[in-house]
Amino acid sequence: MTNTTPKDLRNAFGNFATGITVITSIDTKGKPQGITINSFSTVSLDPPLISWCIDREATLFNLFQQAEHFAVNILSIDQKPISELFASSSLDKFSKQSWSSGIKSLPLLNNCACQLLCSTEHRYPGGDHMILVGRVIQTKNNGSSPLIYHGGKYKQLK
């Protein structure tokens, strides 16, 4: 093995298929905010914990560094445009997407495969990212197939 460059590492990580989620919360002005991530992972059933990571350079880093609650919207197979929208620098993403308010006024994107409403349990430094651990306080499972990302491309289960 040789020394690994950032490009090598990105390509290696791309071999791990992930689901696509949009993490949402409310900012200090009461406005819904969201960001596409694929670093979501389950942590524990008892207590019910999940984790995800946000880049320290992300526009919404300060929001999630302080947010006491957030929602994980696991995108369904037909929601690639939503993934792209929430990964973009578009300012008013929620005006372009149907959604509703859940507990704690958390924005929930419509027609997702599943949603997890969480309270922030822990925040840990993780290199150029922050690792957030959330306690799941409510779920909504719609049973649809998830949107998958592998090798730098969107995929679907066969």
N, CA, C and O of each residue as an XYZ file, in Angstrom:
632
protein
N       0.837     -1.182      0.000
C       0.000      0.000      0.000
C       0.883      1.247      0.000
O       1.987      1.254      0.544
N       0.362      2.296     -0.625
C       1.086      3.562     -0.686
C       0.341      4.612      0.131
O      -0.766      4.373      0.613
N       0.958      5.766      0.276
C       0.281      6.868      0.954
C      -0.995      7.213      0.203
O      -1.032      7.169     -1.026
N      -2.017      7.548      0.932
C      -3.322      7.808      0.349
C      -3.537      9.306      0.181
O      -3.343     10.076      1.122
N      -3.935      9.714     -1.009
C      -4.274     11.112     -1.269
C      -5.759     11.323     -0.934
O      -6.508     10.353     -0.820
N      -6.183     12.576     -0.778
C      -7.618     12.818     -0.553
C      -8.496     12.227     -1.658
O      -9.591     11.739     -1.381
N      -8.023     12.268     -2.908
C      -8.799     11.694     -4.017
C      -8.901     10.176     -3.861
O      -9.967      9.598     -4.070
N      -7.786      9.531     -3.492
C      -7.805      8.087     -3.260
C      -8.801      7.734     -2.154
O      -9.566      6.775     -2.266
N      -8.773      8.518     -1.102
C      -9.654      8.271      0.035
C     -11.122      8.447     -0.363
O     -11.968      7.631      0.005
N     -11.422      9.507     -1.110
C     -12.798      9.737     -1.569
C     -13.264      8.567     -2.430
O     -14.391      8.095     -2.279
N     -12.407      8.099     -3.328
C     -12.759      6.952     -4.180
C     -12.970      5.686     -3.357
O     -13.884      4.909     -3.634
N     -12.128      5.476     -2.348
C     -12.288      4.303     -1.479
C     -13.598      4.382     -0.711
O     -14.347      3.406     -0.654
N     -13.881      5.549     -0.116
C     -15.130      5.718      0.636
C     -16.343      5.539     -0.274
O     -17.392      5.076      0.174
N     -16.203      5.905     -1.555
C     -17.298      5.772     -2.509
C     -17.699      4.336     -2.783
O     -18.754      4.089     -3.367
N     -16.865      3.378     -2.367
C     -17.212      1.969     -2.531
C     -18.214      1.481     -1.512
O     -18.721      0.364     -1.617
N     -18.503      2.312     -0.525
C     -19.491      1.950      0.491
C     -20.820      2.594      0.111
O     -20.941      3.819      0.114
N     -21.814      1.777     -0.216
C     -23.131      2.304     -0.576
C     -23.812      2.885      0.655
O     -23.797      2.286      1.731
N     -24.409      4.062      0.483
C     -25.101      4.712      1.587
C     -26.484      5.154      1.149
O     -26.758      5.311     -0.041
N     -27.338      5.349      2.118
C     -28.605      5.994      1.869
C     -28.381      7.500      1.865
O     -27.342      7.985      2.315
N     -29.350      8.224      1.359
C     -29.255      9.684      1.314
C     -30.314     10.253      2.250
O     -31.482      9.865      2.211
N     -29.873     11.180      3.088
C     -30.791     11.823      4.018
C     -30.689     13.328      3.889
O     -29.673     13.867      3.450
N     -31.759     13.992      4.278
C     -31.736     15.435      4.453
C     -32.006     15.679      5.931
O     -33.054     15.305      6.457
N     -31.039     16.312      6.591
C     -31.186     16.642      8.000
C     -31.798     18.033      8.064
O     -31.315     18.959      7.411
N     -32.864     18.184      8.852
C     -33.564     19.461      8.931
C     -33.686     19.926     10.377
O     -33.662     19.134     11.319
N     -33.816     21.237     10.512
C     -34.054     21.849     11.815
C     -34.616     23.249     11.579
O     -34.867     23.653     10.444
N     -34.804     23.967     12.658
C     -35.311     25.337     12.606
C     -34.207     26.265     13.096
O     -33.595     26.005     14.132
N     -33.946     27.349     12.359
C     -32.905     28.274     12.800
C     -33.441     29.207     13.892
O     -34.605     29.103     14.281
N     -32.613     30.099     14.375
C     -32.992     30.976     15.489
C     -34.098     31.957     15.114
O     -34.722     32.548     15.996
N     -34.347     32.138     13.828
C     -35.425     33.018     13.371
C     -36.710     32.240     13.092
O     -37.701     32.817     12.644
N     -36.695     30.921     13.358
C     -37.868     30.083     13.121
C     -38.009     29.603     11.697
O     -39.054     29.069     11.324
N     -36.970     29.784     10.891
C     -37.006     29.388      9.483
C     -36.489     27.953      9.334
O     -35.476     27.600      9.936
N     -37.177     27.121      8.535
C     -36.696     25.752      8.319
C     -35.409     25.748      7.506
O     -35.245     26.531      6.570
N     -34.500     24.853      7.879
C     -33.219     24.713      7.188
C     -32.944     23.223      7.002
O     -33.428     22.394      7.772
N     -32.163     22.890      5.975
C     -31.836     21.487      5.744
C     -30.601     21.311      4.897
O     -30.217     22.199      4.135
N     -29.972     20.135      5.040
C     -28.752     19.825      4.318
C     -28.740     18.338      3.952
O     -29.103     17.492      4.770
N     -28.326     18.025      2.735
C     -28.187     16.636      2.295
C     -26.912     16.048      2.888
O     -25.846     16.661      2.830
N     -27.037     14.852      3.457
C     -25.860     14.145      3.971
C     -26.002     12.651      3.665
O     -27.108     12.141      3.490
N     -24.868     11.972      3.606
C     -24.912     10.520      3.452
C     -24.082      9.842      4.542
O     -23.724      8.671      4.421
N     -23.782     10.586      5.604
C     -22.978     10.040      6.700
C     -23.835      9.531      7.855
O     -23.340      9.387      8.973
N     -25.089      9.263      7.602
C     -26.016      8.780      8.622
C     -25.696      7.334      9.011
O     -25.335      6.518      8.162
N     -25.831      7.033     10.293
C     -25.603      5.663     10.760
C     -26.418      5.394     12.017
O     -26.633      6.290     12.833
N     -26.862      4.168     12.162
C     -27.495      3.769     13.413
C     -26.392      3.523     14.432
O     -25.292      3.108     14.069
N     -26.680      3.775     15.705
C     -25.702      3.592     16.770
C     -26.183      2.557     17.774
O     -25.444      1.634     18.118
N     -27.425      2.704     18.250
C     -27.900      1.857     19.341
C     -29.424      1.742     19.308
O     -30.122      2.694     18.958
N     -29.929      0.559     19.680
C     -31.372      0.389     19.841
C     -31.827      0.781     21.244
O     -32.943      1.267     21.427
N     -30.961      0.569     22.228
C     -31.317      0.862     23.616
C     -30.138      1.513     24.329
O     -29.244      0.808     24.798
N     -30.114      2.835     24.420
C     -31.147      3.772     23.987
C     -31.134      3.941     22.465
O     -30.153      3.593     21.809
N     -32.228      4.478     21.907
C     -32.318      4.628     20.451
C     -31.466      5.808     19.966
O     -31.871      6.965     20.078
N     -30.283      5.500     19.427
C     -29.348      6.546     19.006
C     -28.938      6.382     17.546
O     -28.808      5.269     17.036
N     -28.739      7.524     16.889
C     -28.217      7.571     15.522
C     -27.054      8.571     15.512
O     -26.872      9.335     16.460
N     -26.268      8.556     14.422
C     -25.230      9.565     14.275
C     -25.179     10.059     12.834
O     -25.644      9.393     11.909
N     -24.614     11.220     12.678
C     -24.346     11.786     11.363
C     -23.246     12.826     11.518
O     -22.935     13.246     12.633
N     -22.663     13.239     10.408
C     -21.541     14.176     10.442
C     -21.829     15.372      9.551
O     -22.477     15.257      8.511
N     -21.324     16.536      9.991
C     -21.445     17.748      9.190
C     -20.067     18.398      9.065
O     -19.326     18.508     10.042
N     -19.748     18.818      7.865
C     -18.484     19.492      7.574
C     -18.430     20.813      8.334
O     -19.412     21.556      8.357
N     -17.308     21.107      8.945
C     -17.148     22.358      9.694
C     -17.247     23.588      8.796
O     -17.475     24.694      9.286
N     -17.077     23.406      7.486
C     -17.188     24.514      6.533
C     -18.600     24.644      5.962
O     -18.859     25.569      5.192
N     -19.510     23.753      6.314
C     -20.879     23.791      5.780
C     -21.596     25.057      6.235
O     -21.393     25.532      7.353
N     -22.422     25.587      5.371
C     -23.194     26.786      5.676
C     -24.030     26.615      6.941
O     -24.180     27.564      7.711
N     -24.569     25.433      7.166
C     -25.439     25.194      8.323
C     -24.710     24.630      9.533
O     -25.352     24.183     10.483
N     -23.371     24.643      9.516
C     -22.617     24.087     10.639
C     -23.027     24.727     11.967
O     -23.292     24.015     12.935
N     -23.084     26.056     12.026
C     -23.422     26.735     13.293
C     -24.814     26.373     13.785
O     -25.036     26.236     14.988
N     -25.754     26.217     12.853
C     -27.109     25.817     13.247
C     -27.088     24.472     13.962
O     -27.645     24.340     15.052
N     -26.450     23.477     13.360
C     -26.462     22.136     13.947
C     -25.505     22.008     15.132
O     -25.634     21.086     15.938
N     -24.565     22.909     15.237
C     -23.697     22.918     16.407
C     -24.489     23.329     17.646
O     -24.114     22.989     18.768
N     -25.590     24.064     17.438
C     -26.384     24.566     18.548
C     -27.773     23.938     18.656
O     -28.396     24.017     19.716
N     -28.270     23.322     17.592
C     -29.646     22.811     17.575
C     -29.857     21.725     18.623
O     -29.053     20.801     18.750
N     -30.928     21.849     19.356
C     -31.279     20.842     20.356
C     -32.084     19.692     19.754
O     -32.148     18.603     20.324
N     -32.704     19.946     18.587
C     -33.507     18.926     17.902
C     -33.255     18.996     16.404
O     -32.931     20.053     15.861
N     -33.408     17.860     15.752
C     -33.285     17.796     14.301
C     -34.083     16.603     13.805
O     -34.430     15.708     14.575
N     -34.370     16.602     12.502
C     -35.065     15.480     11.872
C     -34.170     14.885     10.795
O     -33.472     15.601     10.077
N     -34.206     13.564     10.697
C     -33.506     12.836      9.643
C     -34.581     12.394      8.655
O     -35.442     11.580      8.988
N     -34.526     12.931      7.449
C     -35.459     12.569      6.387
C     -34.730     11.621      5.445
O     -33.909     12.057      4.639
N     -35.025     10.327      5.540
C     -34.379      9.332      4.686
C     -35.118      9.344      3.353
O     -36.296      8.994      3.279
N     -34.408      9.752      2.299
C     -35.068      9.963      1.015
C     -35.460      8.658      0.341
O     -34.768      7.645      0.443
N     -36.591      8.714     -0.349
C     -37.067      7.551     -1.103
C     -36.484      7.581     -2.513
O     -35.909      8.580     -2.946
N     -36.643      6.492     -3.199
C     -35.996      6.246     -4.491
C     -36.265      7.338     -5.527
O     -35.424      7.578     -6.394
N     -37.416      8.000     -5.454
C     -37.762      9.013     -6.456
C     -37.426     10.442     -6.017
O     -37.891     11.402     -6.631
N     -36.626     10.587     -4.962
C     -36.353     11.921     -4.429
C     -34.940     12.443     -4.728
O     -34.400     13.247     -3.967
N     -34.354     11.990     -5.822
C     -33.040     12.502     -6.233
C     -33.051     14.027     -6.376
O     -32.097     14.675     -5.944
N     -34.105     14.633     -6.971
C     -34.112     16.104     -7.075
C     -34.066     16.794     -5.701
O     -33.505     17.881     -5.571
N     -34.648     16.170     -4.696
C     -34.624     16.757     -3.347
C     -33.211     16.672     -2.778
O     -32.734     17.620     -2.154
N     -32.547     15.550     -2.990
C     -31.160     15.409     -2.564
C     -30.303     16.507     -3.186
O     -29.506     17.144     -2.498
N     -30.466     16.723     -4.473
C     -29.686     17.734     -5.175
C     -30.029     19.144     -4.702
O     -29.139     19.983     -4.561
N     -31.315     19.412     -4.455
C     -31.743     20.724     -3.974
C     -31.094     21.051     -2.630
O     -30.552     22.143     -2.456
N     -31.145     20.109     -1.673
C     -30.632     20.380     -0.341
C     -29.102     20.289     -0.266
O     -28.504     20.656      0.746
N     -28.474     19.800     -1.340
C     -27.012     19.821     -1.439
C     -26.537     21.109     -2.118
O     -25.342     21.404     -2.121
N     -27.458     21.866     -2.685
C     -27.114     23.078     -3.434
C     -26.987     24.282     -2.499
O     -27.251     24.196     -1.300
N     -26.576     25.399     -3.086
C     -26.469     26.646     -2.320
C     -27.741     27.490     -2.427
O     -27.749     28.650     -2.015
N     -28.804     26.921     -2.971
C     -30.071     27.625     -3.069
C     -30.485     28.131     -1.689
O     -30.355     27.412     -0.699
N     -30.980     29.358     -1.624
C     -31.271     29.968     -0.331
C     -32.599     29.528      0.281
O     -32.672     29.303      1.489
N     -33.643     29.402     -0.527
C     -34.961     29.092      0.030
C     -35.424     27.722     -0.440
O     -36.357     27.609     -1.235
N     -34.773     26.697      0.051
C     -35.031     25.326     -0.389
C     -36.440     24.852     -0.065
O     -37.023     24.077     -0.824
N     -36.986     25.306      1.044
C     -38.293     24.818      1.473
C     -39.440     25.378      0.644
O     -40.538     24.821      0.672
N     -39.219     26.465     -0.093
C     -40.267     26.982     -0.980
C     -40.380     26.130     -2.239
O     -41.353     26.241     -2.984
N     -39.372     25.269     -2.479
C     -39.334     24.425     -3.671
C     -39.670     22.978     -3.364
O     -39.521     22.112     -4.227
N     -40.121     22.702     -2.150
C     -40.351     21.329     -1.696
C     -41.536     21.299     -0.746
O     -41.664     22.177      0.106
N     -42.408     20.302     -0.878
C     -43.528     20.185      0.057
C     -43.036     19.555      1.363
O     -42.234     18.621      1.366
N     -43.541     20.096      2.460
C     -43.111     19.646      3.775
C     -44.180     19.995      4.804
O     -45.120     20.738      4.520
N     -44.018     19.449      5.990
C     -44.922     19.748      7.099
C     -44.090     19.876      8.368
O     -42.905     19.544      8.386
N     -44.722     20.357      9.416
C     -44.034     20.498     10.699
C     -44.335     19.308     11.592
O     -45.482     18.878     11.713
N     -43.287     18.782     12.215
C     -43.431     17.710     13.188
C     -43.302     18.263     14.595
O     -43.434     19.467     14.813
N     -43.047     17.390     15.536
C     -42.870     17.837     16.911
C     -41.683     18.791     16.981
O     -40.755     18.695     16.177
N     -41.714     19.696     17.929
C     -40.679     20.727     18.101
C     -40.565     21.600     16.845
O     -39.537     22.238     16.618
N     -41.636     21.622     16.026
C     -41.690     22.383     14.770
C     -40.647     21.948     13.750
O     -40.300     22.717     12.854
N     -40.142     20.718     13.875
C     -39.125     20.233     12.944
C     -39.707     20.058     11.550
O     -40.775     19.464     11.398
N     -39.024     20.565     10.530
C     -39.505     20.401      9.163
C     -39.328     18.959      8.686
O     -38.243     18.386      8.781
N     -40.413     18.389      8.173
C     -40.419     17.021      7.657
C     -40.745     17.070      6.172
O     -41.797     17.574      5.778
N     -39.849     16.550      5.355
C     -40.066     16.519      3.914
C     -41.094     15.451      3.581
O     -41.036     14.344      4.115
N     -42.024     15.772      2.711
C     -43.083     14.832      2.353
C     -42.567     13.686      1.489
O     -41.622     13.850      0.718
N     -43.196     12.532      1.629
C     -42.968     11.344      0.799
C     -41.600     10.692      0.961
O     -41.120     10.027      0.044
N     -40.974     10.873      2.107
C     -39.695     10.212      2.373
C     -39.916      8.746      2.713
O     -41.022      8.344      3.075
N     -38.863      7.953      2.596
C     -38.952      6.543      2.976
C     -39.182      6.408      4.479
O     -39.923      5.534      4.930
N     -38.537      7.284      5.244
C     -38.628      7.219      6.704
C     -38.183      8.553      7.276
O     -37.397      9.277      6.663
N     -38.696      8.868      8.457
C     -38.258     10.063      9.167
C     -38.009      9.729     10.626
O     -38.753      8.968     11.245
N     -36.945     10.313     11.160
C     -36.583     10.152     12.561
C     -36.482     11.536     13.174
O     -35.712     12.371     12.701
N     -37.248     11.783     14.214
C     -37.161     13.051     14.916
C     -36.305     12.821     16.149
O     -36.549     11.894     16.921
N     -35.301     13.669     16.330
C     -34.256     13.410     17.318
C     -33.965     14.617     18.195
O     -34.142     15.765     17.785
N     -33.521     14.336     19.393
C     -32.918     15.362     20.240
C     -31.412     15.141     20.187
O     -30.952     14.002     20.106
N     -30.653     16.214     20.231
C     -29.203     16.105     20.168
C     -28.688     15.572     21.498
O     -28.921     16.171     22.548
N     -27.996     14.456     21.450
C     -27.475     13.788     22.641
C     -26.006     14.146     22.895
O     -25.616     14.425     24.029
N     -25.189     14.135     21.818
C     -23.754     14.419     21.935
C     -23.257     15.083     20.662
O     -23.834     14.918     19.587
N     -22.170     15.841     20.805
C     -21.418     16.398     19.678
C     -19.946     16.099     19.937
O     -19.432     16.342     21.029
N     -19.281     15.569     18.920
C     -17.863     15.211     19.062
C     -17.069     15.807     17.909
O     -17.573     15.877     16.788
N     -15.829     16.240     18.165
C     -14.976     16.655     17.050
C     -14.604     15.430     16.224
O     -14.371     14.349     16.764
N     -14.551     15.611     14.924
C     -14.182     14.514     14.023
C     -13.393     15.041     12.838
O     -13.873     15.007     11.705
N     -12.183     15.527     13.092
C     -11.369     16.076     12.002
C     -12.027     17.307     11.422
O     -12.333     18.253     12.147
N     -12.250     17.302     10.101
C     -12.867     18.457      9.459
C     -14.400     18.420      9.558
O     -15.082     19.237      8.940
N     -14.928     17.486     10.324
C     -16.368     17.366     10.551
C     -16.680     17.378     12.041
O     -15.791     17.228     12.878
N     -17.954     17.559     12.354
C     -18.455     17.362     13.702
C     -19.397     16.152     13.636
O     -20.212     16.034     12.722
N     -19.268     15.269     14.610
C     -20.111     14.079     14.695
C     -21.240     14.385     15.666
O     -20.996     14.756     16.815
N     -22.463     14.231     15.209
C     -23.625     14.452     16.062
C     -24.282     13.117     16.359
O     -24.474     12.295     15.464
N     -24.624     12.909     17.612
C     -25.377     11.732     18.026
C     -26.734     12.224     18.481
O     -26.836     13.119     19.320
N     -27.776     11.634     17.921
C     -29.134     12.026     18.266
C     -29.896     10.879     18.898
O     -29.717      9.716     18.539
N     -30.757     11.233     19.853
C     -31.667     10.266     20.470
C     -32.980     10.332     19.697
O     -33.598     11.392     19.604
N     -33.400      9.208     19.148
C     -34.640      9.155     18.380
C     -35.819      9.238     19.350
O     -35.943      8.433     20.273
N     -36.680     10.232     19.118
C     -37.847     10.394     19.980
C     -39.159     10.083     19.257
O     -40.199      9.911     19.893
N     -39.103     10.013     17.925
C     -40.294      9.653     17.159
C     -39.866      9.184     15.776
O     -38.899      9.700     15.218
N     -40.586      8.201     15.216
C     -40.300      7.718     13.868
C     -41.570      7.711     13.025
O     -42.686      7.639     13.538
N     -41.361      7.785     11.734
C     -42.445      7.613     10.764
C     -41.853      6.836      9.607
O     -41.013      7.355      8.872
N     -42.284      5.597      9.437
C     -41.758      4.737      8.386
C     -42.817      4.572      7.312
O     -43.895      4.038      7.572
N     -42.511      5.033      6.099
C     -43.469      4.964      4.994
C     -43.305      3.713      4.148
O     -44.146      3.436      3.293
N     -42.236      2.952      4.368
C     -42.071      1.679      3.689
C     -41.628      1.732      2.247
O     -41.588      0.691      1.592
N     -41.294      2.890      1.724
C     -40.847      2.947      0.328
C     -39.346      2.650      0.231
O     -38.624      2.729      1.225
N     -38.896      2.315     -0.958
C     -37.480      2.007     -1.173
C     -36.635      3.272     -1.030
O     -37.074      4.355     -1.420
N     -35.418      3.145     -0.470
C     -34.568      4.319     -0.246
C     -33.769      4.716     -1.485
O     -33.550      3.910     -2.390
N     -33.346      5.965     -1.503
C     -32.412      6.471     -2.500
C     -31.008      6.066     -2.048
O     -30.645      6.285     -0.892
N     -30.229      5.489     -2.935
C     -28.898      4.960     -2.605
C     -27.835      5.759     -3.369
O     -28.075      6.232     -4.480
N     -26.661      5.899     -2.752
C     -25.522      6.562     -3.397
C     -24.317      5.639     -3.313
O     -23.961      5.166     -2.233
N     -23.683      5.381     -4.471
C     -22.526      4.486     -4.521
C     -21.632      4.885     -5.679
O     -22.109      5.115     -6.790
N     -20.338      4.966     -5.421
C     -19.385      5.270     -6.480
C     -19.616      6.613     -7.151
O     -19.350      6.774     -8.343
N     -20.116      7.587     -6.376
C     -20.360      8.913     -6.924
C     -21.613      9.045     -7.755
O     -21.793     10.037     -8.461
N     -22.503      8.028     -7.676
C     -23.728      8.065     -8.485
C     -24.918      7.585     -7.657
O     -24.773      6.778     -6.738
N     -26.087      8.097     -8.001
C     -27.324      7.611     -7.399
C     -27.635      6.230     -7.952
O     -27.428      5.971     -9.137
N     -28.123      5.359     -7.114
C     -28.447      3.980     -7.513
C     -29.785      3.590     -6.899
O     -30.349      4.312     -6.077
N     -30.278      2.425     -7.322
C     -31.488      1.881     -6.713
C     -31.283      0.403     -6.424
O     -30.490     -0.282     -7.070
N     -32.023     -0.057     -5.437
C     -31.954     -1.482     -5.087
C     -32.558     -2.294     -6.221
O     -33.525     -1.868     -6.853
N     -31.979     -3.475     -6.479
C     -32.524     -4.329     -7.547
C     -33.103     -5.589     -6.956
O     -33.610     -6.438     -7.688
